[in-house]
Amino acid sequence: MRITTLGDLLLDVIVRLDAPLVAGDDQVAETRTGAGGQAANVAAWSAALGAQARFVGKRGADAAGEIVARELRGHGVEVAGPVEGRTGVVVSLASAGDRSMASDRGASPSLRPDELEASWFDCDVLHVSGYSLLREPIASAAERGAELAR
């Protein structure tokens, strides 16, 4: 099976706290960073399950963009799409079973329909991230991707 996902490729920063965060206080935390974004995660999990996976999206022309693209490729995912601007970052704070997120999608929502290549949508399944439908121009790019995948 060949799957193409369209959406965000972001740098995830996960912070696990032993106790809830208190303003003005210092706390010891366990942190982890890595590639994230709904479309990137679906592509990585699909590849892990044996699919040929391709991610399509815009990522930043910065160190974070290089890191997340390399990690996604390391999971066996082909990474396609323009590289410009800055890569988005999502910070997740987890404590006592709760999670709060601060999301900065960076260049991802600026993906335009004219930046897509038809060959990227030669697939059996197209996954479009829900976040891709909430802002322009990526919403129009998602619509164009669906047309190309038919």
Sequence and secondary structure as in RCSB ss.txt:
>XXXX:A:sequence
MRITTLGDLLLDVIVRLDAPLVAGDDQVAETRTGAGGQAANVAAWSAALGAQARFVGKRGADAAGEIVARELRGH
GVEVAGPVEGRTGVVVSLASAGDRSMASDRGASPSLRPDELEASWFDCDVLHVSGYSLLREPIASAAERGAELAR
>XXXX:A:secstr
 EEEEES  EEEEEEEESS   TT    EEEEEEEE HHHHHHHHHHHTT EEEEE  B SSHHHHHHHHHHHHT
TEEEES B S EEEEEEEEETTEEEEEEEEETGGG  GGG  GGGG SSEEEE GGGGSSTTHHHHHHHHHHHH 
